[in-house]
Amino acid sequence: MNPLWVDIIGWLGGLLVVIAYFMNTTGRMDARNTWYQLLNLSGSIFLIINTAIVGAYPSTAVNVIWVFIAISGLIKSFRQ
């Protein structure tokens, strides 16, 4: 069984990613917005921690890619 903190980190990561997606889909936040990228970045980092510990390596890999996408978006938003 996983420690409680692992589950909390996973739920928080999922929540952050879903909030970013919801905000973007409903037109409340543009994908080029720094906060959108930060929500995705932090959510993905939390999900990486959770999925790596529980051994869900395909999900870990997807979230590692998601982190690089978010970092790329942040770099672009800081340059503008």
mmCIF file of the N, C-alpha and C atoms, coordinates in Angstrom:
data_MODEL
# 
_entry.id   MODEL 
# 
loop_
_atom_site.group_PDB 
_atom_site.id 
_atom_site.type_symbol 
_atom_site.label_atom_id 
_atom_site.label_alt_id 
_atom_site.label_comp_id 
_atom_site.label_asym_id 
_atom_site.label_entity_id 
_atom_site.label_seq_id 
_atom_site.pdbx_PDB_ins_code 
_atom_site.Cartn_x 
_atom_site.Cartn_y 
_atom_site.Cartn_z 
_atom_site.occupancy 
_atom_site.B_iso_or_equiv 
_atom_site.pdbx_formal_charge 
_atom_site.auth_seq_id 
_atom_site.auth_comp_id 
_atom_site.auth_asym_id 
_atom_site.auth_atom_id 
_atom_site.pdbx_PDB_model_num 
ATOM 1   N N  . MET A 1 1  ? 0.836   -1.187 0.000   1.00 0.00 ? 1  MET A N  1 
ATOM 2   C CA . MET A 1 1  ? 0.000   0.000  0.000   1.00 0.00 ? 1  MET A CA 1 
ATOM 3   C C  . MET A 1 1  ? 0.876   1.244  0.000   1.00 0.00 ? 1  MET A C  1 
ATOM 4   N N  . ASN A 1 2  ? 0.442   2.261  -0.725  1.00 0.00 ? 2  ASN A N  1 
ATOM 5   C CA . ASN A 1 2  ? 1.211   3.500  -0.846  1.00 0.00 ? 2  ASN A CA 1 
ATOM 6   C C  . ASN A 1 2  ? 0.960   4.419  0.337   1.00 0.00 ? 2  ASN A C  1 
ATOM 7   N N  . PRO A 1 3  ? 1.983   5.194  0.692   1.00 0.00 ? 3  PRO A N  1 
ATOM 8   C CA . PRO A 1 3  ? 1.777   6.182  1.753   1.00 0.00 ? 3  PRO A CA 1 
ATOM 9   C C  . PRO A 1 3  ? 0.717   7.204  1.319   1.00 0.00 ? 3  PRO A C  1 
ATOM 10  N N  . LEU A 1 4  ? 0.043   7.782  2.273   1.00 0.00 ? 4  LEU A N  1 
ATOM 11  C CA . LEU A 1 4  ? -1.018  8.754  2.006   1.00 0.00 ? 4  LEU A CA 1 
ATOM 12  C C  . LEU A 1 4  ? -0.508  9.930  1.185   1.00 0.00 ? 4  LEU A C  1 
ATOM 13  N N  . TRP A 1 5  ? 0.708   10.386 1.449   1.00 0.00 ? 5  TRP A N  1 
ATOM 14  C CA . TRP A 1 5  ? 1.230   11.545 0.733   1.00 0.00 ? 5  TRP A CA 1 
ATOM 15  C C  . TRP A 1 5  ? 1.354   11.277 -0.750  1.00 0.00 ? 5  TRP A C  1 
ATOM 16  N N  . VAL A 1 6  ? 1.607   10.036 -1.142  1.00 0.00 ? 6  VAL A N  1 
ATOM 17  C CA . VAL A 1 6  ? 1.711   9.686  -2.564  1.00 0.00 ? 6  VAL A CA 1 
ATOM 18  C C  . VAL A 1 6  ? 0.352   9.867  -3.235  1.00 0.00 ? 6  VAL A C  1 
ATOM 19  N N  . ASP A 1 7  ? -0.696  9.414  -2.583  1.00 0.00 ? 7  ASP A N  1 
ATOM 20  C CA . ASP A 1 7  ? -2.041  9.588  -3.120  1.00 0.00 ? 7  ASP A CA 1 
ATOM 21  C C  . ASP A 1 7  ? -2.436  11.065 -3.174  1.00 0.00 ? 7  ASP A C  1 
ATOM 22  N N  . ILE A 1 8  ? -2.103  11.805 -2.144  1.00 0.00 ? 8  ILE A N  1 
ATOM 23  C CA . ILE A 1 8  ? -2.438  13.232 -2.111  1.00 0.00 ? 8  ILE A CA 1 
ATOM 24  C C  . ILE A 1 8  ? -1.739  13.966 -3.253  1.00 0.00 ? 8  ILE A C  1 
ATOM 25  N N  . ILE A 1 9  ? -0.465  13.675 -3.453  1.00 0.00 ? 9  ILE A N  1 
ATOM 26  C CA . ILE A 1 9  ? 0.301   14.289 -4.549  1.00 0.00 ? 9  ILE A CA 1 
ATOM 27  C C  . ILE A 1 9  ? -0.338  13.945 -5.892  1.00 0.00 ? 9  ILE A C  1 
ATOM 28  N N  . GLY A 1 10 ? -0.742  12.698 -6.067  1.00 0.00 ? 10 GLY A N  1 
ATOM 29  C CA . GLY A 1 10 ? -1.369  12.267 -7.312  1.00 0.00 ? 10 GLY A CA 1 
ATOM 30  C C  . GLY A 1 10 ? -2.690  12.974 -7.571  1.00 0.00 ? 10 GLY A C  1 
ATOM 31  N N  . TRP A 1 11 ? -3.534  13.041 -6.549  1.00 0.00 ? 11 TRP A N  1 
ATOM 32  C CA . TRP A 1 11 ? -4.818  13.720 -6.696  1.00 0.00 ? 11 TRP A CA 1 
ATOM 33  C C  . TRP A 1 11 ? -4.631  15.203 -6.973  1.00 0.00 ? 11 TRP A C  1 
ATOM 34  N N  . LEU A 1 12 ? -3.694  15.823 -6.280  1.00 0.00 ? 12 LEU A N  1 
ATOM 35  C CA . LEU A 1 12 ? -3.425  17.246 -6.494  1.00 0.00 ? 12 LEU A CA 1 
ATOM 36  C C  . LEU A 1 12 ? -2.913  17.486 -7.917  1.00 0.00 ? 12 LEU A C  1 
ATOM 37  N N  . GLY A 1 13 ? -2.016  16.633 -8.376  1.00 0.00 ? 13 GLY A N  1 
ATOM 38  C CA . GLY A 1 13 ? -1.499  16.763 -9.741  1.00 0.00 ? 13 GLY A CA 1 
ATOM 39  C C  . GLY A 1 13 ? -2.601  16.634 -10.777 1.00 0.00 ? 13 GLY A C  1 
ATOM 40  N N  . GLY A 1 14 ? -3.447  15.638 -10.608 1.00 0.00 ? 14 GLY A N  1 
ATOM 41  C CA . GLY A 1 14 ? -4.566  15.458 -11.522 1.00 0.00 ? 14 GLY A CA 1 
ATOM 42  C C  . GLY A 1 14 ? -5.500  16.654 -11.507 1.00 0.00 ? 14 GLY A C  1 
ATOM 43  N N  . LEU A 1 15 ? -5.771  17.176 -10.327 1.00 0.00 ? 15 LEU A N  1 
ATOM 44  C CA . LEU A 1 15 ? -6.655  18.327 -10.180 1.00 0.00 ? 15 LEU A CA 1 
ATOM 45  C C  . LEU A 1 15 ? -6.082  19.549 -10.902 1.00 0.00 ? 15 LEU A C  1 
ATOM 46  N N  . LEU A 1 16 ? -4.790  19.794 -10.743 1.00 0.00 ? 16 LEU A N  1 
ATOM 47  C CA . LEU A 1 16 ? -4.169  20.957 -11.388 1.00 0.00 ? 16 LEU A CA 1 
ATOM 48  C C  . LEU A 1 16 ? -4.245  20.867 -12.906 1.00 0.00 ? 16 LEU A C  1 
ATOM 49  N N  . VAL A 1 17 ? -3.973  19.685 -13.449 1.00 0.00 ? 17 VAL A N  1 
ATOM 50  C CA . VAL A 1 17 ? -4.037  19.498 -14.902 1.00 0.00 ? 17 VAL A CA 1 
ATOM 51  C C  . VAL A 1 17 ? -5.471  19.669 -15.402 1.00 0.00 ? 17 VAL A C  1 
ATOM 52  N N  . VAL A 1 18 ? -6.431  19.115 -14.678 1.00 0.00 ? 18 VAL A N  1 
ATOM 53  C CA . VAL A 1 18 ? -7.837  19.236 -15.085 1.00 0.00 ? 18 VAL A CA 1 
ATOM 54  C C  . VAL A 1 18 ? -8.316  20.684 -14.982 1.00 0.00 ? 18 VAL A C  1 
ATOM 55  N N  . ILE A 1 19 ? -7.892  21.399 -13.958 1.00 0.00 ? 19 ILE A N  1 
ATOM 56  C CA . ILE A 1 19 ? -8.258  22.812 -13.835 1.00 0.00 ? 19 ILE A CA 1 
ATOM 57  C C  . ILE A 1 19 ? -7.730  23.596 -15.034 1.00 0.00 ? 19 ILE A C  1 
ATOM 58  N N  . ALA A 1 20 ? -6.479  23.360 -15.396 1.00 0.00 ? 20 ALA A N  1 
ATOM 59  C CA . ALA A 1 20 ? -5.900  24.055 -16.549 1.00 0.00 ? 20 ALA A CA 1 
ATOM 60  C C  . ALA A 1 20 ? -6.690  23.741 -17.815 1.00 0.00 ? 20 ALA A C  1 
ATOM 61  N N  . TYR A 1 21 ? -7.006  22.492 -18.019 1.00 0.00 ? 21 TYR A N  1 
ATOM 62  C CA . TYR A 1 21 ? -7.760  22.084 -19.206 1.00 0.00 ? 21 TYR A CA 1 
ATOM 63  C C  . TYR A 1 21 ? -9.154  22.702 -19.207 1.00 0.00 ? 21 TYR A C  1 
ATOM 64  N N  . PHE A 1 22 ? -9.823  22.682 -18.070 1.00 0.00 ? 22 PHE A N  1 
ATOM 65  C CA . PHE A 1 22 ? -11.157 23.273 -17.942 1.00 0.00 ? 22 PHE A CA 1 
ATOM 66  C C  . PHE A 1 22 ? -11.119 24.769 -18.246 1.00 0.00 ? 22 PHE A C  1 
ATOM 67  N N  . MET A 1 23 ? -10.164 25.457 -17.654 1.00 0.00 ? 23 MET A N  1 
ATOM 68  C CA . MET A 1 23 ? -10.055 26.896 -17.856 1.00 0.00 ? 23 MET A CA 1 
ATOM 69  C C  . MET A 1 23 ? -9.799  27.230 -19.324 1.00 0.00 ? 23 MET A C  1 
ATOM 70  N N  . ASN A 1 24 ? -8.981  26.430 -19.985 1.00 0.00 ? 24 ASN A N  1 
ATOM 71  C CA . ASN A 1 24 ? -8.692  26.654 -21.391 1.00 0.00 ? 24 ASN A CA 1 
ATOM 72  C C  . ASN A 1 24 ? -9.901  26.334 -22.259 1.00 0.00 ? 24 ASN A C  1 
ATOM 73  N N  . THR A 1 25 ? -10.543 25.227 -22.008 1.00 0.00 ? 25 THR A N  1 
ATOM 74  C CA . THR A 1 25 ? -11.686 24.794 -22.805 1.00 0.00 ? 25 THR A CA 1 
ATOM 75  C C  . THR A 1 25 ? -12.868 25.748 -22.692 1.00 0.00 ? 25 THR A C  1 
ATOM 76  N N  . THR A 1 26 ? -13.057 26.322 -21.527 1.00 0.00 ? 26 THR A N  1 
ATOM 77  C CA . THR A 1 26 ? -14.176 27.240 -21.327 1.00 0.00 ? 26 THR A CA 1 
ATOM 78  C C  . THR A 1 26 ? -13.822 28.686 -21.717 1.00 0.00 ? 26 THR A C  1 
ATOM 79  N N  . GLY A 1 27 ? -12.619 28.894 -22.215 1.00 0.00 ? 27 GLY A N  1 
ATOM 80  C CA . GLY A 1 27 ? -12.220 30.218 -22.671 1.00 0.00 ? 27 GLY A CA 1 
ATOM 81  C C  . GLY A 1 27 ? -11.812 31.171 -21.571 1.00 0.00 ? 27 GLY A C  1 
ATOM 82  N N  . ARG A 1 28 ? -11.611 30.662 -20.381 1.00 0.00 ? 28 ARG A N  1 
ATOM 83  C CA . ARG A 1 28 ? -11.231 31.523 -19.250 1.00 0.00 ? 28 ARG A CA 1 
ATOM 84  C C  . ARG A 1 28 ? -9.728  31.710 -19.123 1.00 0.00 ? 28 ARG A C  1 
ATOM 85  N N  . MET A 1 29 ? -8.973  30.875 -19.842 1.00 0.00 ? 29 MET A N  1 
ATOM 86  C CA . MET A 1 29 ? -7.526  30.975 -19.783 1.00 0.00 ? 29 MET A CA 1 
ATOM 87  C C  . MET A 1 29 ? -6.954  30.491 -21.103 1.00 0.00 ? 29 MET A C  1 
ATOM 88  N N  . ASP A 1 30 ? -6.118  31.301 -21.702 1.00 0.00 ? 30 ASP A N  1 
ATOM 89  C CA . ASP A 1 30 ? -5.503  30.940 -22.969 1.00 0.00 ? 30 ASP A CA 1 
ATOM 90  C C  . ASP A 1 30 ? -4.322  29.999 -22.732 1.00 0.00 ? 30 ASP A C  1 
ATOM 91  N N  . ALA A 1 31 ? -4.094  29.101 -23.662 1.00 0.00 ? 31 ALA A N  1 
ATOM 92  C CA . ALA A 1 31 ? -2.995  28.139 -23.529 1.00 0.00 ? 31 ALA A CA 1 
ATOM 93  C C  . ALA A 1 31 ? -1.634  28.818 -23.517 1.00 0.00 ? 31 ALA A C  1 
ATOM 94  N N  . ARG A 1 32 ? -1.557  30.049 -24.005 1.00 0.00 ? 32 ARG A N  1 
ATOM 95  C CA . ARG A 1 32 ? -0.284  30.776 -23.974 1.00 0.00 ? 32 ARG A CA 1 
ATOM 96  C C  . ARG A 1 32 ? -0.071  31.521 -22.665 1.00 0.00 ? 32 ARG A C  1 
ATOM 97  N N  . ASN A 1 33 ? -1.073  31.472 -21.800 1.00 0.00 ? 33 ASN A N  1 
ATOM 98  C CA . ASN A 1 33 ? -1.006  32.147 -20.508 1.00 0.00 ? 33 ASN A CA 1 
ATOM 99  C C  . ASN A 1 33 ? 0.016   31.461 -19.607 1.00 0.00 ? 33 ASN A C  1 
ATOM 100 N N  . THR A 1 34 ? 0.801   32.246 -18.911 1.00 0.00 ? 34 THR A N  1 
ATOM 101 C CA . THR A 1 34 ? 1.827   31.697 -18.003 1.00 0.00 ? 34 THR A CA 1 
ATOM 102 C C  . THR A 1 34 ? 1.200   30.817 -16.927 1.00 0.00 ? 34 THR A C  1 
ATOM 103 N N  . TRP A 1 35 ? 0.053   31.239 -16.381 1.00 0.00 ? 35 TRP A N  1 
ATOM 104 C CA . TRP A 1 35 ? -0.592  30.446 -15.325 1.00 0.00 ? 35 TRP A CA 1 
ATOM 105 C C  . TRP A 1 35 ? -1.059  29.092 -15.842 1.00 0.00 ? 35 TRP A C  1 
ATOM 106 N N  . TYR A 1 36 ? -1.522  29.064 -17.081 1.00 0.00 ? 36 TYR A N  1 
ATOM 107 C CA . TYR A 1 36 ? -1.931  27.792 -17.694 1.00 0.00 ? 36 TYR A CA 1 
ATOM 108 C C  . TYR A 1 36 ? -0.744  26.839 -17.746 1.00 0.00 ? 36 TYR A C  1 
ATOM 109 N N  . GLN A 1 37 ? 0.381   27.348 -18.194 1.00 0.00 ? 37 GLN A N  1 
ATOM 110 C CA . GLN A 1 37 ? 1.574   26.512 -18.294 1.00 0.00 ? 37 GLN A CA 1 
ATOM 111 C C  . GLN A 1 37 ? 2.076   26.079 -16.909 1.00 0.00 ? 37 GLN A C  1 
ATOM 112 N N  . LEU A 1 38 ? 1.993   26.982 -15.941 1.00 0.00 ? 38 LEU A N  1 
ATOM 113 C CA . LEU A 1 38 ? 2.424   26.630 -14.581 1.00 0.00 ? 38 LEU A CA 1 
ATOM 114 C C  . LEU A 1 38 ? 1.518   25.571 -13.952 1.00 0.00 ? 38 LEU A C  1 
ATOM 115 N N  . LEU A 1 39 ? 0.211   25.665 -14.207 1.00 0.00 ? 39 LEU A N  1 
ATOM 116 C CA . LEU A 1 39 ? -0.709  24.631 -13.713 1.00 0.00 ? 39 LEU A CA 1 
ATOM 117 C C  . LEU A 1 39 ? -0.361  23.278 -14.324 1.00 0.00 ? 39 LEU A C  1 
ATOM 118 N N  . ASN A 1 40 ? -0.134  23.254 -15.625 1.00 0.00 ? 40 ASN A N  1 
ATOM 119 C CA . ASN A 1 40 ? 0.226   22.005 -16.287 1.00 0.00 ? 40 ASN A CA 1 
ATOM 120 C C  . ASN A 1 40 ? 1.573   21.470 -15.803 1.00 0.00 ? 40 ASN A C  1 
ATOM 121 N N  . LEU A 1 41 ? 2.528   22.364 -15.657 1.00 0.00 ? 41 LEU A N  1 
ATOM 122 C CA . LEU A 1 41 ? 3.859   21.949 -15.206 1.00 0.00 ? 41 LEU A CA 1 
ATOM 123 C C  . LEU A 1 41 ? 3.814   21.355 -13.804 1.00 0.00 ? 41 LEU A C  1 
ATOM 124 N N  . SER A 1 42 ? 3.216   22.074 -12.870 1.00 0.00 ? 42 SER A N  1 
ATOM 125 C CA . SER A 1 42 ? 3.182   21.579 -11.490 1.00 0.00 ? 42 SER A CA 1 
ATOM 126 C C  . SER A 1 42 ? 2.318   20.320 -11.380 1.00 0.00 ? 42 SER A C  1 
ATOM 127 N N  . GLY A 1 43 ? 1.188   20.300 -12.077 1.00 0.00 ? 43 GLY A N  1 
ATOM 128 C CA . GLY A 1 43 ? 0.352   19.099 -12.058 1.00 0.00 ? 43 GLY A CA 1 
ATOM 129 C C  . GLY A 1 43 ? 1.084   17.888 -12.591 1.00 0.00 ? 43 GLY A C  1 
ATOM 130 N N  . SER A 1 44 ? 1.800   18.075 -13.676 1.00 0.00 ? 44 SER A N  1 
ATOM 131 C CA . SER A 1 44 ? 2.543   16.958 -14.268 1.00 0.00 ? 44 SER A CA 1 
ATOM 132 C C  . SER A 1 44 ? 3.682   16.484 -13.373 1.00 0.00 ? 44 SER A C  1 
ATOM 133 N N  . ILE A 1 45 ? 4.349   17.404 -12.721 1.00 0.00 ? 45 ILE A N  1 
ATOM 134 C CA . ILE A 1 45 ? 5.420   17.008 -11.801 1.00 0.00 ? 45 ILE A CA 1 
ATOM 135 C C  . ILE A 1 45 ? 4.847   16.169 -10.661 1.00 0.00 ? 45 ILE A C  1 
ATOM 136 N N  . PHE A 1 46 ? 3.722   16.605 -10.114 1.00 0.00 ? 46 PHE A N  1 
ATOM 137 C CA . PHE A 1 46 ? 3.088   15.828 -9.047  1.00 0.00 ? 46 PHE A CA 1 
ATOM 138 C C  . PHE A 1 46 ? 2.661   14.452 -9.544  1.00 0.00 ? 46 PHE A C  1 
ATOM 139 N N  . LEU A 1 47 ? 2.132   14.403 -10.768 1.00 0.00 ? 47 LEU A N  1 
ATOM 140 C CA . LEU A 1 47 ? 1.723   13.112 -11.327 1.00 0.00 ? 47 LEU A CA 1 
ATOM 141 C C  . LEU A 1 47 ? 2.924   12.213 -11.613 1.00 0.00 ? 47 LEU A C  1 
ATOM 142 N N  . ILE A 1 48 ? 4.047   12.795 -11.995 1.00 0.00 ? 48 ILE A N  1 
ATOM 143 C CA . ILE A 1 48 ? 5.267   12.000 -12.198 1.00 0.00 ? 48 ILE A CA 1 
ATOM 144 C C  . ILE A 1 48 ? 5.672   11.333 -10.889 1.00 0.00 ? 48 ILE A C  1 
ATOM 145 N N  . ILE A 1 49 ? 5.656   12.103 -9.822  1.00 0.00 ? 49 ILE A N  1 
ATOM 146 C CA . ILE A 1 49 ? 6.019   11.547 -8.508  1.00 0.00 ? 49 ILE A CA 1 
ATOM 147 C C  . ILE A 1 49 ? 5.095   10.387 -8.166  1.00 0.00 ? 49 ILE A C  1 
ATOM 148 N N  . ASN A 1 50 ? 3.795   10.615 -8.297  1.00 0.00 ? 50 ASN A N  1 
ATOM 149 C CA . ASN A 1 50 ? 2.813   9.586  -7.959  1.00 0.00 ? 50 ASN A CA 1 
ATOM 150 C C  . ASN A 1 50 ? 2.959   8.351  -8.834  1.00 0.00 ? 50 ASN A C  1 
ATOM 151 N N  . THR A 1 51 ? 2.980   8.540  -10.140 1.00 0.00 ? 51 THR A N  1 
ATOM 152 C CA . THR A 1 51 ? 2.992   7.384  -11.040 1.00 0.00 ? 51 THR A CA 1 
ATOM 153 C C  . THR A 1 51 ? 4.310   6.609  -10.992 1.00 0.00 ? 51 THR A C  1 
ATOM 154 N N  . ALA A 1 52 ? 5.401   7.301  -10.760 1.00 0.00 ? 52 ALA A N  1 
ATOM 155 C CA . ALA A 1 52 ? 6.686   6.597  -10.651 1.00 0.00 ? 52 ALA A CA 1 
ATOM 156 C C  . ALA A 1 52 ? 6.716   5.727  -9.397  1.00 0.00 ? 52 ALA A C  1 
ATOM 157 N N  . ILE A 1 53 ? 6.190   6.256  -8.303  1.00 0.00 ? 53 ILE A N  1 
ATOM 158 C CA . ILE A 1 53 ? 6.202   5.493  -7.049  1.00 0.00 ? 53 ILE A CA 1 
ATOM 159 C C  . ILE A 1 53 ? 5.290   4.273  -7.133  1.00 0.00 ? 53 ILE A C  1 
ATOM 160 N N  . VAL A 1 54 ? 4.133   4.438  -7.769  1.00 0.00 ? 54 VAL A N  1 
ATOM 161 C CA . VAL A 1 54 ? 3.202   3.303  -7.849  1.00 0.00 ? 54 VAL A CA 1 
ATOM 162 C C  . VAL A 1 54 ? 3.532   2.370  -9.009  1.00 0.00 ? 54 VAL A C  1 
ATOM 163 N N  . GLY A 1 55 ? 4.503   2.733  -9.829  1.00 0.00 ? 55 GLY A N  1 
ATOM 164 C CA . GLY A 1 55 ? 4.944   1.858  -10.912 1.00 0.00 ? 55 GLY A CA 1 
ATOM 165 C C  . GLY A 1 55 ? 4.124   1.957  -12.182 1.00 0.00 ? 55 GLY A C  1 
ATOM 166 N N  . ALA A 1 56 ? 3.419   3.061  -12.370 1.00 0.00 ? 56 ALA A N  1 
ATOM 167 C CA . ALA A 1 56 ? 2.632   3.273  -13.591 1.00 0.00 ? 56 ALA A CA 1 
ATOM 168 C C  . ALA A 1 56 ? 3.524   4.005  -14.602 1.00 0.00 ? 56 ALA A C  1 
ATOM 169 N N  . TYR A 1 57 ? 4.481   3.264  -15.161 1.00 0.00 ? 57 TYR A N  1 
ATOM 170 C CA . TYR A 1 57 ? 5.519   3.880  -15.983 1.00 0.00 ? 57 TYR A CA 1 
ATOM 171 C C  . TYR A 1 57 ? 5.030   4.490  -17.291 1.00 0.00 ? 57 TYR A C  1 
ATOM 172 N N  . PRO A 1 58 ? 4.015   3.940  -17.962 1.00 0.00 ? 58 PRO A N  1 
ATOM 173 C CA . PRO A 1 58 ? 3.506   4.647  -19.148 1.00 0.00 ? 58 PRO A CA 1 
ATOM 174 C C  . PRO A 1 58 ? 2.967   6.036  -18.796 1.00 0.00 ? 58 PRO A C  1 
ATOM 175 N N  . SER A 1 59 ? 2.253   6.152  -17.696 1.00 0.00 ? 59 SER A N  1 
ATOM 176 C CA . SER A 1 59 ? 1.753   7.457  -17.253 1.00 0.00 ? 59 SER A CA 1 
ATOM 177 C C  . SER A 1 59 ? 2.900   8.370  -16.840 1.00 0.00 ? 59 SER A C  1 
ATOM 178 N N  . THR A 1 60 ? 3.919   7.808  -16.244 1.00 0.00 ? 60 THR A N  1 
ATOM 179 C CA . THR A 1 60 ? 5.095   8.602  -15.885 1.00 0.00 ? 60 THR A CA 1 
ATOM 180 C C  . THR A 1 60 ? 5.712   9.195  -17.141 1.00 0.00 ? 60 THR A C  1 
ATOM 181 N N  . ALA A 1 61 ? 5.863   8.376  -18.185 1.00 0.00 ? 61 ALA A N  1 
ATOM 182 C CA . ALA A 1 61 ? 6.462   8.839  -19.437 1.00 0.00 ? 61 ALA A CA 1 
ATOM 183 C C  . ALA A 1 61 ? 5.627   9.953  -20.071 1.00 0.00 ? 61 ALA A C  1 
ATOM 184 N N  . VAL A 1 62 ? 4.323   9.789  -20.092 1.00 0.00 ? 62 VAL A N  1 
ATOM 185 C CA . VAL A 1 62 ? 3.448   10.820 -20.657 1.00 0.00 ? 62 VAL A CA 1 
ATOM 186 C C  . VAL A 1 62 ? 3.610   12.129 -19.893 1.00 0.00 ? 62 VAL A C  1 
ATOM 187 N N  . ASN A 1 63 ? 3.695   12.052 -18.592 1.00 0.00 ? 63 ASN A N  1 
ATOM 188 C CA . ASN A 1 63 ? 3.824   13.268 -17.789 1.00 0.00 ? 63 ASN A CA 1 
ATOM 189 C C  . ASN A 1 63 ? 5.193   13.912 -17.909 1.00 0.00 ? 63 ASN A C  1 
ATOM 190 N N  . VAL A 1 64 ? 6.217   13.127 -18.147 1.00 0.00 ? 64 VAL A N  1 
ATOM 191 C CA . VAL A 1 64 ? 7.542   13.702 -18.415 1.00 0.00 ? 64 VAL A CA 1 
ATOM 192 C C  . VAL A 1 64 ? 7.481   14.517 -19.708 1.00 0.00 ? 64 VAL A C  1 
ATOM 193 N N  . ILE A 1 65 ? 6.836   13.971 -20.725 1.00 0.00 ? 65 ILE A N  1 
ATOM 194 C CA . ILE A 1 65 ? 6.664   14.700 -21.982 1.00 0.00 ? 65 ILE A CA 1 
ATOM 195 C C  . ILE A 1 65 ? 5.837   15.963 -21.737 1.00 0.00 ? 65 ILE A C  1 
ATOM 196 N N  . TRP A 1 66 ? 4.776   15.839 -20.931 1.00 0.00 ? 66 TRP A N  1 
ATOM 197 C CA . TRP A 1 66 ? 3.914   16.978 -20.601 1.00 0.00 ? 66 TRP A CA 1 
ATOM 198 C C  . TRP A 1 66 ? 4.715   18.099 -19.927 1.00 0.00 ? 66 TRP A C  1 
ATOM 199 N N  . VAL A 1 67 ? 5.673   17.727 -19.081 1.00 0.00 ? 67 VAL A N  1 
ATOM 200 C CA . VAL A 1 67 ? 6.533   18.717 -18.418 1.00 0.00 ? 67 VAL A CA 1 
ATOM 201 C C  . VAL A 1 67 ? 7.353   19.478 -19.453 1.00 0.00 ? 67 VAL A C  1 
ATOM 202 N N  . PHE A 1 68 ? 7.924   18.768 -20.415 1.00 0.00 ? 68 PHE A N  1 
ATOM 203 C CA . PHE A 1 68 ? 8.726   19.444 -21.442 1.00 0.00 ? 68 PHE A CA 1 
ATOM 204 C C  . PHE A 1 68 ? 7.865   20.375 -22.294 1.00 0.00 ? 68 PHE A C  1 
ATOM 205 N N  . ILE A 1 69 ? 6.638   19.959 -22.584 1.00 0.00 ? 69 ILE A N  1 
ATOM 206 C CA . ILE A 1 69 ? 5.720   20.822 -23.331 1.00 0.00 ? 69 ILE A CA 1 
ATOM 207 C C  . ILE A 1 69 ? 5.406   22.079 -22.520 1.00 0.00 ? 69 ILE A C  1 
ATOM 208 N N  . ALA A 1 70 ? 5.138   21.921 -21.241 1.00 0.00 ? 70 ALA A N  1 
ATOM 209 C CA . ALA A 1 70 ? 4.835   23.071 -20.373 1.00 0.00 ? 70 ALA A CA 1 
ATOM 210 C C  . ALA A 1 70 ? 6.040   23.999 -20.257 1.00 0.00 ? 70 ALA A C  1 
ATOM 211 N N  . ILE A 1 71 ? 7.226   23.435 -20.137 1.00 0.00 ? 71 ILE A N  1 
ATOM 212 C CA . ILE A 1 71 ? 8.435   24.268 -20.060 1.00 0.00 ? 71 ILE A CA 1 
ATOM 213 C C  . ILE A 1 71 ? 8.612   25.055 -21.354 1.00 0.00 ? 71 ILE A C  1 
ATOM 214 N N  . SER A 1 72 ? 8.380   24.408 -22.476 1.00 0.00 ? 72 SER A N  1 
ATOM 215 C CA . SER A 1 72 ? 8.460   25.083 -23.765 1.00 0.00 ? 72 SER A CA 1 
ATOM 216 C C  . SER A 1 72 ? 7.453   26.231 -23.831 1.00 0.00 ? 72 SER A C  1 
ATOM 217 N N  . GLY A 1 73 ? 6.241   25.988 -23.367 1.00 0.00 ? 73 GLY A N  1 
ATOM 218 C CA . GLY A 1 73 ? 5.222   27.032 -23.340 1.00 0.00 ? 73 GLY A CA 1 
ATOM 219 C C  . GLY A 1 73 ? 5.599   28.184 -22.430 1.00 0.00 ? 73 GLY A C  1 
ATOM 220 N N  . LEU A 1 74 ? 6.203   27.861 -21.280 1.00 0.00 ? 74 LEU A N  1 
ATOM 221 C CA . LEU A 1 74 ? 6.644   28.916 -20.360 1.00 0.00 ? 74 LEU A CA 1 
ATOM 222 C C  . LEU A 1 74 ? 7.738   29.769 -20.975 1.00 0.00 ? 74 LEU A C  1 
ATOM 223 N N  . ILE A 1 75 ? 8.668   29.133 -21.638 1.00 0.00 ? 75 ILE A N  1 
ATOM 224 C CA . ILE A 1 75 ? 9.751   29.885 -22.289 1.00 0.00 ? 75 ILE A CA 1 
ATOM 225 C C  . ILE A 1 75 ? 9.170   30.835 -23.320 1.00 0.00 ? 75 ILE A C  1 
ATOM 226 N N  . LYS A 1 76 ? 8.213   30.355 -24.104 1.00 0.00 ? 76 LYS A N  1 
ATOM 227 C CA . LYS A 1 76 ? 7.593   31.214 -25.115 1.00 0.00 ? 76 LYS A CA 1 
ATOM 228 C C  . LYS A 1 76 ? 6.827   32.358 -24.468 1.00 0.00 ? 76 LYS A C  1 
ATOM 229 N N  . SER A 1 77 ? 6.132   32.087 -23.371 1.00 0.00 ? 77 SER A N  1 
ATOM 230 C CA . SER A 1 77 ? 5.351   33.152 -22.727 1.00 0.00 ? 77 SER A CA 1 
ATOM 231 C C  . SER A 1 77 ? 6.260   34.190 -22.086 1.00 0.00 ? 77 SER A C  1 
ATOM 232 N N  . PHE A 1 78 ? 7.426   33.782 -21.583 1.00 0.00 ? 78 PHE A N  1 
ATOM 233 C CA . PHE A 1 78 ? 8.343   34.741 -20.980 1.00 0.00 ? 78 PHE A CA 1 
ATOM 234 C C  . PHE A 1 78 ? 9.020   35.601 -22.046 1.00 0.00 ? 78 PHE A C  1 
ATOM 235 N N  . ARG A 1 79 ? 9.186   35.066 -23.242 1.00 0.00 ? 79 ARG A N  1 
ATOM 236 C CA . ARG A 1 79 ? 9.813   35.821 -24.326 1.00 0.00 ? 79 ARG A CA 1 
ATOM 237 C C  . ARG A 1 79 ? 8.886   36.888 -24.898 1.00 0.00 ? 79 ARG A C  1 
ATOM 238 N N  . GLN A 1 80 ? 7.580   36.722 -24.714 1.00 0.00 ? 80 GLN A N  1 
ATOM 239 C CA . GLN A 1 80 ? 6.617   37.678 -25.304 1.00 0.00 ? 80 GLN A CA 1 
ATOM 240 C C  . GLN A 1 80 ? 6.477   38.905 -24.473 1.00 0.00 ? 80 GLN A C  1 
# 
